[in-house]
Structures are given as C-alpha cells and as structure tokens.
Amino acid sequence: MNPPYAFAITIAQPLAQAVETLRAALAAEQMGIVSEVDMQATLKAKLGIDSAPQRILGVCAPKVAHALVTAEPDIAALLPCGASALEATPGQTRVLLQDPRVILAASASQDPAVKAVLEEARVAVLRVVAALGGQAD
C-alpha cells in the first residue's frame, strides 16, 4: 500500500541489486541518486541496534531542481526528493519514492510553473515505478 506521500513497490531482489535497478530506472528519466545513507550500518554504529538492510536515498533531477529554485529559491530546502529501500524479507526490497506533490504542498509558491514542473516530475516518478515492475503497491 502507498503512504500518502510516496509511491511504493516491492522488487524481488536483495537490497544492493534493487538499488542498482532503481538507479538505472532513474537514469532513464534523467534523475539520479545524489545521496545515500546506509541505515543498517548507521544504526549499528551509532546506537548498537541490529536492523534489516535499508538505504535512505536522495533523488534529484537537475532540470526539475533548477526550474524549482529559479521559481522559488527557498524551495531548495525541500530537495532532493526522498526515497528509501528496505529489505525486510531476504530477497524482497520495498522501494518508496516520494511523490513530488509533497513539495508543492509544502511550498509557499503560487507559481503555475512550479506546479507544472512538479506534475511532470510526478509522471516521471510513476514511469520509474512502472520500470521497476509495474503498479505501485
């Protein structure tokens, strides 16, 4: 099931492979992973907690980011879009990609160009979801 802020899909791959599959699907849409946090390693190192393999990812499309910060410079605080990948069950990775409309909802901008850019980004994210295996959960 999709949370209201993201599109979710489960990929029948272990985490590392699923992240590479995601990376390729994003590249096809002129997007990329610009930051990556290994949550499993961080929780173990900082808190001594054992957890399932998980990555928190920052996803960005330079064209989208440029259009947004040109229209509303402070919107940069909402970038990059968030994503995550969690292998709670071995060989099954749940990927979540932030719905770009989250940025619109948080933005003070009334600029129709901001809305149009984020709607285009949403369509691209949905194509990524389709490339990962079909419909969002």
Protein Blocks (a to p, Z undefined) as FASTA:
>chain_A
ZZfkbccddddbdfklmmmmmmmmmmmnopacfbdcdfklmmmmmnopacdddddddddd
fklmmmmmmmmmmlmmmpccddddddfbghiacdddddfklmmmmpmbfbfklmmmmmmm
mmmmmmmmmmnnpaaZZ
